[in-house]
Amino acid sequence: DLNMPKKNGVDVIREIKEINSDVPIILITGYEATDTYKKLAVDVQKLIKPEDIIAKPVEIPKLSEVLSRYFPPLKEDQL
C-alpha cells in the first residue's frame, strides 16, 4: 500500500531490497493514470521491474503472468 500509518510502500520496498536485493516484489496499485502513480512509477522502477507493477482493477491473466515468472507451476506430486 502506498499510504500506511508510519511508512509508505516505496520505503518498505527500499527496506526489503536493502535486506535482500533478490526478493521479487510485485506491486499492485490503484493509482494508475494519476500524478501520484507517475511519481510512484518513477520511484519504484528504480527498485523493481516495471513489468511487475500491476494496476487495479487487477486482471487475472496479468497477475498470473507476473506470478508465473517467480513461482513455477507445481508438479502433480507437489499438489
mmCIF file as gemmi writes it, N, C-alpha and C atoms, coordinates in Angstrom:
data_model
loop_
_atom_site.group_PDB
_atom_site.id
_atom_site.type_symbol
_atom_site.label_atom_id
_atom_site.label_alt_id
_atom_site.label_comp_id
_atom_site.label_asym_id
_atom_site.label_entity_id
_atom_site.label_seq_id
_atom_site.pdbx_PDB_ins_code
_atom_site.Cartn_x
_atom_site.Cartn_y
_atom_site.Cartn_z
_atom_site.occupancy
_atom_site.B_iso_or_equiv
_atom_site.pdbx_formal_charge
_atom_site.auth_seq_id
_atom_site.auth_asym_id
_atom_site.pdbx_PDB_model_num
ATOM 1 N N . ASP Axp A 1 ? 0.85 -1.172 0 1 0 ? 1 A 1
ATOM 2 C CA . ASP Axp A 1 ? 0 0 0 1 0 ? 1 A 1
ATOM 3 C C . ASP Axp A 1 ? 0.893 1.23 0 1 0 ? 1 A 1
ATOM 4 N N . LEU Axp A 2 ? 0.485 2.247 -0.7 1 0 ? 2 A 1
ATOM 5 C CA . LEU Axp A 2 ? 1.277 3.464 -0.749 1 0 ? 2 A 1
ATOM 6 C C . LEU Axp A 2 ? 1.156 4.238 0.556 1 0 ? 2 A 1
ATOM 7 N N . ASN Axp A 3 ? -0.043 4.362 1.062 1 0 ? 3 A 1
ATOM 8 C CA . ASN Axp A 3 ? -0.277 5.147 2.276 1 0 ? 3 A 1
ATOM 9 C C . ASN Axp A 3 ? -0.51 4.232 3.469 1 0 ? 3 A 1
ATOM 10 N N . MET Axp A 4 ? 0.462 4.26 4.392 1 0 ? 4 A 1
ATOM 11 C CA . MET Axp A 4 ? 0.354 3.472 5.613 1 0 ? 4 A 1
ATOM 12 C C . MET Axp A 4 ? 0.657 4.403 6.784 1 0 ? 4 A 1
ATOM 13 N N . PRO Axp A 5 ? 0.303 4.021 8.004 1 0 ? 5 A 1
ATOM 14 C CA . PRO Axp A 5 ? 0.467 4.929 9.143 1 0 ? 5 A 1
ATOM 15 C C . PRO Axp A 5 ? 1.896 5.44 9.373 1 0 ? 5 A 1
ATOM 16 N N . LYS Axp A 6 ? 2.9 4.577 9.265 1 0 ? 6 A 1
ATOM 17 C CA . LYS Axp A 6 ? 4.259 5 9.615 1 0 ? 6 A 1
ATOM 18 C C . LYS Axp A 6 ? 5.208 5.092 8.427 1 0 ? 6 A 1
ATOM 19 N N . LYS Axp A 7 ? 4.896 4.399 7.344 1 0 ? 7 A 1
ATOM 20 C CA . LYS Axp A 7 ? 5.771 4.372 6.169 1 0 ? 7 A 1
ATOM 21 C C . LYS Axp A 7 ? 4.909 4.349 4.929 1 0 ? 7 A 1
ATOM 22 N N . ASN Axp A 8 ? 5.546 4.595 3.795 1 0 ? 8 A 1
ATOM 23 C CA . ASN Axp A 8 ? 4.81 4.393 2.544 1 0 ? 8 A 1
ATOM 24 C C . ASN Axp A 8 ? 5.372 3.162 1.845 1 0 ? 8 A 1
ATOM 25 N N . GLY Axp A 9 ? 4.668 2.704 0.849 1 0 ? 9 A 1
ATOM 26 C CA . GLY Axp A 9 ? 5.041 1.476 0.157 1 0 ? 9 A 1
ATOM 27 C C . GLY Axp A 9 ? 6.421 1.51 -0.47 1 0 ? 9 A 1
ATOM 28 N N . VAL Axp A 10 ? 6.808 2.664 -0.996 1 0 ? 10 A 1
ATOM 29 C CA . VAL Axp A 10 ? 8.128 2.779 -1.62 1 0 ? 10 A 1
ATOM 30 C C . VAL Axp A 10 ? 9.215 2.589 -0.568 1 0 ? 10 A 1
ATOM 31 N N . ASP Axp A 11 ? 9.027 3.166 0.618 1 0 ? 11 A 1
ATOM 32 C CA . ASP Axp A 11 ? 10.01 2.986 1.689 1 0 ? 11 A 1
ATOM 33 C C . ASP Axp A 11 ? 10.12 1.52 2.103 1 0 ? 11 A 1
ATOM 34 N N . VAL Axp A 12 ? 8.998 0.836 2.17 1 0 ? 12 A 1
ATOM 35 C CA . VAL Axp A 12 ? 9.004 -0.587 2.53 1 0 ? 12 A 1
ATOM 36 C C . VAL Axp A 12 ? 9.757 -1.395 1.473 1 0 ? 12 A 1
ATOM 37 N N . ILE Axp A 13 ? 9.516 -1.097 0.2 1 0 ? 13 A 1
ATOM 38 C CA . ILE Axp A 13 ? 10.233 -1.795 -0.875 1 0 ? 13 A 1
ATOM 39 C C . ILE Axp A 13 ? 11.729 -1.548 -0.749 1 0 ? 13 A 1
ATOM 40 N N . ARG Axp A 14 ? 12.119 -0.306 -0.481 1 0 ? 14 A 1
ATOM 41 C CA . ARG Axp A 14 ? 13.55 0.005 -0.305 1 0 ? 14 A 1
ATOM 42 C C . ARG Axp A 14 ? 14.155 -0.826 0.824 1 0 ? 14 A 1
ATOM 43 N N . GLU Axp A 15 ? 13.457 -0.892 1.944 1 0 ? 15 A 1
ATOM 44 C CA . GLU Axp A 15 ? 13.965 -1.652 3.089 1 0 ? 15 A 1
ATOM 45 C C . GLU Axp A 15 ? 14.095 -3.136 2.766 1 0 ? 15 A 1
ATOM 46 N N . ILE Axp A 16 ? 13.107 -3.682 2.086 1 0 ? 16 A 1
ATOM 47 C CA . ILE Axp A 16 ? 13.173 -5.097 1.696 1 0 ? 16 A 1
ATOM 48 C C . ILE Axp A 16 ? 14.372 -5.334 0.789 1 0 ? 16 A 1
ATOM 49 N N . LYS Axp A 17 ? 14.569 -4.462 -0.185 1 0 ? 17 A 1
ATOM 50 C CA . LYS Axp A 17 ? 15.676 -4.63 -1.13 1 0 ? 17 A 1
ATOM 51 C C . LYS Axp A 17 ? 17.031 -4.457 -0.448 1 0 ? 17 A 1
ATOM 52 N N . GLU Axp A 18 ? 17.103 -3.628 0.601 1 0 ? 18 A 1
ATOM 53 C CA . GLU Axp A 18 ? 18.354 -3.489 1.351 1 0 ? 18 A 1
ATOM 54 C C . GLU Axp A 18 ? 18.686 -4.781 2.095 1 0 ? 18 A 1
ATOM 55 N N . ILE Axp A 19 ? 17.669 -5.45 2.593 1 0 ? 19 A 1
ATOM 56 C CA . ILE Axp A 19 ? 17.878 -6.71 3.311 1 0 ? 19 A 1
ATOM 57 C C . ILE Axp A 19 ? 18.241 -7.827 2.341 1 0 ? 19 A 1
ATOM 58 N N . ASN Axp A 20 ? 17.501 -7.907 1.237 1 0 ? 20 A 1
ATOM 59 C CA . ASN Axp A 20 ? 17.754 -8.956 0.24 1 0 ? 20 A 1
ATOM 60 C C . ASN Axp A 20 ? 17.335 -8.438 -1.13 1 0 ? 20 A 1
ATOM 61 N N . SER Axp A 21 ? 18.311 -8.065 -1.924 1 0 ? 21 A 1
ATOM 62 C CA . SER Axp A 21 ? 18.016 -7.472 -3.239 1 0 ? 21 A 1
ATOM 63 C C . SER Axp A 21 ? 17.433 -8.473 -4.229 1 0 ? 21 A 1
ATOM 64 N N . ASP Axp A 22 ? 17.496 -9.763 -3.905 1 0 ? 22 A 1
ATOM 65 C CA . ASP Axp A 22 ? 16.967 -10.785 -4.815 1 0 ? 22 A 1
ATOM 66 C C . ASP Axp A 22 ? 15.483 -11.094 -4.597 1 0 ? 22 A 1
ATOM 67 N N . VAL Axp A 23 ? 14.894 -10.541 -3.562 1 0 ? 23 A 1
ATOM 68 C CA . VAL Axp A 23 ? 13.484 -10.815 -3.272 1 0 ? 23 A 1
ATOM 69 C C . VAL Axp A 23 ? 12.613 -10.178 -4.357 1 0 ? 23 A 1
ATOM 70 N N . PRO Axp A 24 ? 11.789 -10.986 -5.023 1 0 ? 24 A 1
ATOM 71 C CA . PRO Axp A 24 ? 10.906 -10.397 -6.037 1 0 ? 24 A 1
ATOM 72 C C . PRO Axp A 24 ? 9.772 -9.626 -5.364 1 0 ? 24 A 1
ATOM 73 N N . ILE Axp A 25 ? 9.471 -8.473 -5.908 1 0 ? 25 A 1
ATOM 74 C CA . ILE Axp A 25 ? 8.386 -7.652 -5.379 1 0 ? 25 A 1
ATOM 75 C C . ILE Axp A 25 ? 7.421 -7.35 -6.513 1 0 ? 25 A 1
ATOM 76 N N . ILE Axp A 26 ? 6.159 -7.613 -6.262 1 0 ? 26 A 1
ATOM 77 C CA . ILE Axp A 26 ? 5.1 -7.316 -7.225 1 0 ? 26 A 1
ATOM 78 C C . ILE Axp A 26 ? 4.236 -6.234 -6.594 1 0 ? 26 A 1
ATOM 79 N N . LEU Axp A 27 ? 4.092 -5.13 -7.285 1 0 ? 27 A 1
ATOM 80 C CA . LEU Axp A 27 ? 3.33 -4.001 -6.763 1 0 ? 27 A 1
ATOM 81 C C . LEU Axp A 27 ? 1.977 -3.931 -7.447 1 0 ? 27 A 1
ATOM 82 N N . ILE Axp A 28 ? 0.928 -3.879 -6.645 1 0 ? 28 A 1
ATOM 83 C CA . ILE Axp A 28 ? -0.426 -3.696 -7.167 1 0 ? 28 A 1
ATOM 84 C C . ILE Axp A 28 ? -0.891 -2.33 -6.68 1 0 ? 28 A 1
ATOM 85 N N . THR Axp A 29 ? -1.258 -1.456 -7.601 1 0 ? 29 A 1
ATOM 86 C CA . THR Axp A 29 ? -1.614 -0.09 -7.245 1 0 ? 29 A 1
ATOM 87 C C . THR Axp A 29 ? -2.947 0.337 -7.836 1 0 ? 29 A 1
ATOM 88 N N . GLY Axp A 30 ? -3.602 1.216 -7.127 1 0 ? 30 A 1
ATOM 89 C CA . GLY Axp A 30 ? -4.854 1.792 -7.608 1 0 ? 30 A 1
ATOM 90 C C . GLY Axp A 30 ? -4.657 3.194 -8.134 1 0 ? 30 A 1
ATOM 91 N N . TYR Axp A 31 ? -3.405 3.603 -8.316 1 0 ? 31 A 1
ATOM 92 C CA . TYR Axp A 31 ? -3.112 4.976 -8.7 1 0 ? 31 A 1
ATOM 93 C C . TYR Axp A 31 ? -2.801 5.171 -10.173 1 0 ? 31 A 1
ATOM 94 N N . GLU Axp A 32 ? -3.118 4.214 -11.017 1 0 ? 32 A 1
ATOM 95 C CA . GLU Axp A 32 ? -2.785 4.318 -12.436 1 0 ? 32 A 1
ATOM 96 C C . GLU Axp A 32 ? -3.376 5.591 -13.04 1 0 ? 32 A 1
ATOM 97 N N . ALA Axp A 33 ? -2.606 6.218 -13.929 1 0 ? 33 A 1
ATOM 98 C CA . ALA Axp A 33 ? -3.032 7.396 -14.697 1 0 ? 33 A 1
ATOM 99 C C . ALA Axp A 33 ? -3.267 8.629 -13.822 1 0 ? 33 A 1
ATOM 100 N N . THR Axp A 34 ? -2.618 8.691 -12.679 1 0 ? 34 A 1
ATOM 101 C CA . THR Axp A 34 ? -2.695 9.893 -11.853 1 0 ? 34 A 1
ATOM 102 C C . THR Axp A 34 ? -1.281 10.414 -11.644 1 0 ? 34 A 1
ATOM 103 N N . ASP Axp A 35 ? -1.169 11.644 -11.175 1 0 ? 35 A 1
ATOM 104 C CA . ASP Axp A 35 ? 0.153 12.197 -10.888 1 0 ? 35 A 1
ATOM 105 C C . ASP Axp A 35 ? 0.858 11.382 -9.808 1 0 ? 35 A 1
ATOM 106 N N . THR Axp A 36 ? 0.093 10.909 -8.832 1 0 ? 36 A 1
ATOM 107 C CA . THR Axp A 36 ? 0.679 10.077 -7.777 1 0 ? 36 A 1
ATOM 108 C C . THR Axp A 36 ? 1.28 8.813 -8.375 1 0 ? 36 A 1
ATOM 109 N N . TYR Axp A 37 ? 0.559 8.183 -9.304 1 0 ? 37 A 1
ATOM 110 C CA . TYR Axp A 37 ? 1.061 6.965 -9.945 1 0 ? 37 A 1
ATOM 111 C C . TYR Axp A 37 ? 2.33 7.259 -10.732 1 0 ? 37 A 1
ATOM 112 N N . LYS Axp A 38 ? 2.346 8.373 -11.449 1 0 ? 38 A 1
ATOM 113 C CA . LYS Axp A 38 ? 3.533 8.699 -12.251 1 0 ? 38 A 1
ATOM 114 C C . LYS Axp A 38 ? 4.755 8.865 -11.364 1 0 ? 38 A 1
ATOM 115 N N . LYS Axp A 39 ? 4.605 9.556 -10.221 1 0 ? 39 A 1
ATOM 116 C CA . LYS Axp A 39 ? 5.728 9.705 -9.299 1 0 ? 39 A 1
ATOM 117 C C . LYS Axp A 39 ? 6.091 8.355 -8.687 1 0 ? 39 A 1
ATOM 118 N N . LEU Axp A 40 ? 5.09 7.594 -8.297 1 0 ? 40 A 1
ATOM 119 C CA . LEU Axp A 40 ? 5.328 6.264 -7.738 1 0 ? 40 A 1
ATOM 120 C C . LEU Axp A 40 ? 6.078 5.394 -8.731 1 0 ? 40 A 1
ATOM 121 N N . ALA Axp A 41 ? 5.662 5.417 -9.979 1 0 ? 41 A 1
ATOM 122 C CA . ALA Axp A 41 ? 6.298 4.59 -11.008 1 0 ? 41 A 1
ATOM 123 C C . ALA Axp A 41 ? 7.77 4.938 -11.152 1 0 ? 41 A 1
ATOM 124 N N . VAL Axp A 42 ? 8.092 6.217 -11.132 1 0 ? 42 A 1
ATOM 125 C CA . VAL Axp A 42 ? 9.492 6.636 -11.259 1 0 ? 42 A 1
ATOM 126 C C . VAL Axp A 42 ? 10.289 6.138 -10.06 1 0 ? 42 A 1
ATOM 127 N N . ASP Axp A 43 ? 9.763 6.329 -8.852 1 0 ? 43 A 1
ATOM 128 C CA . ASP Axp A 43 ? 10.468 5.894 -7.637 1 0 ? 43 A 1
ATOM 129 C C . ASP Axp A 43 ? 10.641 4.383 -7.591 1 0 ? 43 A 1
ATOM 130 N N . VAL Axp A 44 ? 9.584 3.663 -7.897 1 0 ? 44 A 1
ATOM 131 C CA . VAL Axp A 44 ? 9.59 2.209 -7.762 1 0 ? 44 A 1
ATOM 132 C C . VAL Axp A 44 ? 10.398 1.539 -8.859 1 0 ? 44 A 1
ATOM 133 N N . GLN Axp A 45 ? 10.381 2.083 -10.058 1 0 ? 45 A 1
ATOM 134 C CA . GLN Axp A 45 ? 11.098 1.439 -11.163 1 0 ? 45 A 1
ATOM 135 C C . GLN Axp A 45 ? 12.596 1.398 -10.933 1 0 ? 45 A 1
ATOM 136 N N . LYS Axp A 46 ? 13.086 2.191 -10.009 1 0 ? 46 A 1
ATOM 137 C CA . LYS Axp A 46 ? 14.493 2.105 -9.637 1 0 ? 46 A 1
ATOM 138 C C . LYS Axp A 46 ? 14.739 0.863 -8.774 1 0 ? 46 A 1
ATOM 139 N N . LEU Axp A 47 ? 13.66 0.308 -8.214 1 0 ? 47 A 1
ATOM 140 C CA . LEU Axp A 47 ? 13.776 -0.793 -7.262 1 0 ? 47 A 1
ATOM 141 C C . LEU Axp A 47 ? 13.255 -2.124 -7.779 1 0 ? 47 A 1
ATOM 142 N N . ILE Axp A 48 ? 12.223 -2.078 -8.63 1 0 ? 48 A 1
ATOM 143 C CA . ILE Axp A 48 ? 11.64 -3.31 -9.157 1 0 ? 48 A 1
ATOM 144 C C . ILE Axp A 48 ? 11.413 -3.169 -10.65 1 0 ? 48 A 1
ATOM 145 N N . LYS Axp A 49 ? 11.168 -4.285 -11.294 1 0 ? 49 A 1
ATOM 146 C CA . LYS Axp A 49 ? 10.925 -4.27 -12.737 1 0 ? 49 A 1
ATOM 147 C C . LYS Axp A 49 ? 9.582 -3.604 -13.028 1 0 ? 49 A 1
ATOM 148 N N . PRO Axp A 50 ? 9.546 -2.702 -14.004 1 0 ? 50 A 1
ATOM 149 C CA . PRO Axp A 50 ? 8.28 -2.045 -14.338 1 0 ? 50 A 1
ATOM 150 C C . PRO Axp A 50 ? 7.171 -3.027 -14.704 1 0 ? 50 A 1
ATOM 151 N N . GLU Axp A 51 ? 7.531 -4.159 -15.297 1 0 ? 51 A 1
ATOM 152 C CA . GLU Axp A 51 ? 6.501 -5.132 -15.675 1 0 ? 51 A 1
ATOM 153 C C . GLU Axp A 51 ? 5.894 -5.826 -14.455 1 0 ? 51 A 1
ATOM 154 N N . ASP Axp A 52 ? 6.463 -5.589 -13.27 1 0 ? 52 A 1
ATOM 155 C CA . ASP Axp A 52 ? 5.917 -6.161 -12.046 1 0 ? 52 A 1
ATOM 156 C C . ASP Axp A 52 ? 5.01 -5.178 -11.306 1 0 ? 52 A 1
ATOM 157 N N . ILE Axp A 53 ? 4.632 -4.093 -11.978 1 0 ? 53 A 1
ATOM 158 C CA . ILE Axp A 53 ? 3.668 -3.144 -11.428 1 0 ? 53 A 1
ATOM 159 C C . ILE Axp A 53 ? 2.333 -3.414 -12.104 1 0 ? 53 A 1
ATOM 160 N N . ILE Axp A 54 ? 1.331 -3.739 -11.314 1 0 ? 54 A 1
ATOM 161 C CA . ILE Axp A 54 ? 0.012 -4.09 -11.834 1 0 ? 54 A 1
ATOM 162 C C . ILE Axp A 54 ? -0.993 -3.06 -11.328 1 0 ? 54 A 1
ATOM 163 N N . ALA Axp A 55 ? -1.788 -2.53 -12.239 1 0 ? 55 A 1
ATOM 164 C CA . ALA Axp A 55 ? -2.798 -1.545 -11.861 1 0 ? 55 A 1
ATOM 165 C C . ALA Axp A 55 ? -4.103 -2.234 -11.477 1 0 ? 55 A 1
ATOM 166 N N . LYS Axp A 56 ? -4.791 -1.638 -10.506 1 0 ? 56 A 1
ATOM 167 C CA . LYS Axp A 56 ? -6.133 -2.098 -10.151 1 0 ? 56 A 1
ATOM 168 C C . LYS Axp A 56 ? -7.122 -1.486 -11.136 1 0 ? 56 A 1
ATOM 169 N N . PRO Axp A 57 ? -8.2 -2.117 -11.466 1 0 ? 57 A 1
ATOM 170 C CA . PRO Axp A 57 ? -8.562 -3.463 -11.025 1 0 ? 57 A 1
ATOM 171 C C . PRO Axp A 57 ? -7.637 -4.496 -11.662 1 0 ? 57 A 1
ATOM 172 N N . VAL Axp A 58 ? -7.259 -5.468 -10.875 1 0 ? 58 A 1
ATOM 173 C CA . VAL Axp A 58 ? -6.306 -6.481 -11.312 1 0 ? 58 A 1
ATOM 174 C C . VAL Axp A 58 ? -6.958 -7.401 -12.336 1 0 ? 58 A 1
ATOM 175 N N . GLU Axp A 59 ? -6.265 -7.56 -13.448 1 0 ? 59 A 1
ATOM 176 C CA . GLU Axp A 59 ? -6.707 -8.522 -14.459 1 0 ? 59 A 1
ATOM 177 C C . GLU Axp A 59 ? -6.006 -9.846 -14.154 1 0 ? 59 A 1
ATOM 178 N N . ILE Axp A 60 ? -6.777 -10.876 -13.936 1 0 ? 60 A 1
ATOM 179 C CA . ILE Axp A 60 ? -6.235 -12.175 -13.525 1 0 ? 60 A 1
ATOM 180 C C . ILE Axp A 60 ? -5.166 -12.691 -14.491 1 0 ? 60 A 1
ATOM 181 N N . PRO Axp A 61 ? -5.342 -12.587 -15.817 1 0 ? 61 A 1
ATOM 182 C CA . PRO Axp A 61 ? -4.275 -13.059 -16.709 1 0 ? 61 A 1
ATOM 183 C C . PRO Axp A 61 ? -2.949 -12.318 -16.484 1 0 ? 61 A 1
ATOM 184 N N . LYS Axp A 62 ? -3.012 -11.015 -16.229 1 0 ? 62 A 1
ATOM 185 C CA . LYS Axp A 62 ? -1.789 -10.244 -15.975 1 0 ? 62 A 1
ATOM 186 C C . LYS Axp A 62 ? -1.149 -10.688 -14.66 1 0 ? 62 A 1
ATOM 187 N N . LEU Axp A 63 ? -1.949 -10.843 -13.624 1 0 ? 63 A 1
ATOM 188 C CA . LEU Axp A 63 ? -1.427 -11.294 -12.341 1 0 ? 63 A 1
ATOM 189 C C . LEU Axp A 63 ? -0.812 -12.681 -12.469 1 0 ? 63 A 1
ATOM 190 N N . SER Axp A 64 ? -1.482 -13.562 -13.169 1 0 ? 64 A 1
ATOM 191 C CA . SER Axp A 64 ? -0.983 -14.919 -13.384 1 0 ? 64 A 1
ATOM 192 C C . SER Axp A 64 ? 0.351 -14.9 -14.125 1 0 ? 64 A 1
ATOM 193 N N . GLU Axp A 65 ? 0.446 -14.045 -15.133 1 0 ? 65 A 1
ATOM 194 C CA . GLU Axp A 65 ? 1.686 -13.926 -15.907 1 0 ? 65 A 1
ATOM 195 C C . GLU Axp A 65 ? 2.843 -13.482 -15.016 1 0 ? 65 A 1
ATOM 196 N N . VAL Axp A 66 ? 2.614 -12.472 -14.198 1 0 ? 66 A 1
ATOM 197 C CA . VAL Axp A 66 ? 3.671 -11.968 -13.322 1 0 ? 66 A 1
ATOM 198 C C . VAL Axp A 66 ? 4.047 -13.018 -12.275 1 0 ? 66 A 1
ATOM 199 N N . LEU Axp A 67 ? 3.06 -13.622 -11.645 1 0 ? 67 A 1
ATOM 200 C CA . LEU Axp A 67 ? 3.347 -14.637 -10.626 1 0 ? 67 A 1
ATOM 201 C C . LEU Axp A 67 ? 4.097 -15.832 -11.199 1 0 ? 67 A 1
ATOM 202 N N . SER Axp A 68 ? 3.765 -16.218 -12.422 1 0 ? 68 A 1
ATOM 203 C CA . SER Axp A 68 ? 4.413 -17.395 -13.014 1 0 ? 68 A 1
ATOM 204 C C . SER Axp A 68 ? 5.899 -17.167 -13.277 1 0 ? 68 A 1
ATOM 205 N N . ARG Axp A 69 ? 6.321 -15.917 -13.358 1 0 ? 69 A 1
ATOM 206 C CA . ARG Axp A 69 ? 7.753 -15.639 -13.52 1 0 ? 69 A 1
ATOM 207 C C . ARG Axp A 69 ? 8.535 -16.001 -12.261 1 0 ? 69 A 1
ATOM 208 N N . TYR Axp A 70 ? 7.885 -15.948 -11.121 1 0 ? 70 A 1
ATOM 209 C CA . TYR Axp A 70 ? 8.567 -16.181 -9.853 1 0 ? 70 A 1
ATOM 210 C C . TYR Axp A 70 ? 8.203 -17.503 -9.197 1 0 ? 70 A 1
ATOM 211 N N . PHE Axp A 71 ? 7.03 -18.023 -9.532 1 0 ? 71 A 1
ATOM 212 C CA . PHE Axp A 71 ? 6.56 -19.26 -8.93 1 0 ? 71 A 1
ATOM 213 C C . PHE Axp A 71 ? 6.19 -20.236 -10.03 1 0 ? 71 A 1
ATOM 214 N N . PRO Axp A 72 ? 7.091 -21.146 -10.369 1 0 ? 72 A 1
ATOM 215 C CA . PRO Axp A 72 ? 6.774 -22.101 -11.432 1 0 ? 72 A 1
ATOM 216 C C . PRO Axp A 72 ? 5.595 -22.985 -11.031 1 0 ? 72 A 1
ATOM 217 N N . PRO Axp A 73 ? 4.869 -23.492 -12.014 1 0 ? 73 A 1
ATOM 218 C CA . PRO Axp A 73 ? 3.728 -24.358 -11.701 1 0 ? 73 A 1
ATOM 219 C C . PRO Axp A 73 ? 4.171 -25.573 -10.886 1 0 ? 73 A 1
ATOM 220 N N . LEU Axp A 74 ? 3.312 -25.989 -9.985 1 0 ? 74 A 1
ATOM 221 C CA . LEU Axp A 74 ? 3.597 -27.183 -9.186 1 0 ? 74 A 1
ATOM 222 C C . LEU Axp A 74 ? 3.426 -28.429 -10.036 1 0 ? 74 A 1
ATOM 223 N N . LYS Axp A 75 ? 4.258 -29.401 -9.76 1 0 ? 75 A 1
ATOM 224 C CA . LYS Axp A 75 ? 4.095 -30.699 -10.408 1 0 ? 75 A 1
ATOM 225 C C . LYS Axp A 75 ? 2.991 -31.448 -9.675 1 0 ? 75 A 1
ATOM 226 N N . GLU Axp A 76 ? 2.428 -32.424 -10.337 1 0 ? 76 A 1
ATOM 227 C CA . GLU Axp A 76 ? 1.291 -33.145 -9.764 1 0 ? 76 A 1
ATOM 228 C C . GLU Axp A 76 ? 1.615 -33.726 -8.389 1 0 ? 76 A 1
ATOM 229 N N . ASP Axp A 77 ? 2.839 -34.224 -8.199 1 0 ? 77 A 1
ATOM 230 C CA . ASP Axp A 77 ? 3.188 -34.822 -6.909 1 0 ? 77 A 1
ATOM 231 C C . ASP Axp A 77 ? 3.405 -33.774 -5.813 1 0 ? 77 A 1
ATOM 232 N N . GLN Axp A 78 ? 3.402 -32.494 -6.179 1 0 ? 78 A 1
ATOM 233 C CA . GLN Axp A 78 ? 3.553 -31.425 -5.197 1 0 ? 78 A 1
ATOM 234 C C . GLN Axp A 78 ? 2.207 -30.861 -4.749 1 0 ? 78 A 1
ATOM 235 N N . LEU Axp A 79 ? 1.14 -31.277 -5.407 1 0 ? 79 A 1
ATOM 236 C CA . LEU Axp A 79 ? -0.189 -30.755 -5.065 1 0 ? 79 A 1
ATOM 237 C C . LEU Axp A 79 ? -0.724 -31.37 -3.802 1 0 ? 79 A 1
